[in-house]
Structure formats: C-alpha cells, structure tokens
C-alpha cells in the first residue's frame, strides 16, 4: 500500500490542499476543515458504489494527515484480511 497515487479533490468543493486515493475497497481523503488538516477513510459498500466513513481524524500538518490516513487504511485492510 506504500505506492499510493494521491489525486486532487475538486476545487470549489474542497479548499486546497485536498487529495484522495482509492486503495482496494477504501477511499482515503485528506483535506483542510476549518483550517485543520483532516483525514478520512471510507469503505465501499453495495453495488451502487456507496461509501461509509469508517475512520476520521486530524493532524498537525497536511502531510501528517496523509500519513495517518495511510496508516489507518493499512490497519483496516489488515483487519479485513483476518490476519
């Protein structure tokens, strides 16, 4: 999961910097909410492509928020595989 391609979230809906990455059945997002670097992980459910938020948090910097999203996604993926 280390080779993640972060893509920009749509400007206008999100205040830059704001990025996302899809990893397996997870959607990772990192953005700034009220000036606070925030990360969010959603899991795809159903065939209609609906997403449920499974984890969310904040960090001291935007890069730290991206790292936290990756860390938590790896943990969620590990749990999902039953190992």
PyMOL commands that set and color helices and strands:
alter all, ss='L'
color gray80, all
select helices_A, chain A and resi 62-80
alter helices_A, ss='H'
color red, helices_A
select strands_A, chain A and resi 7-8+19-23+26-33+36-45+50-58
alter strands_A, ss='S'
color yellow, strands_A
deselect
rebuild
show_as cartoon
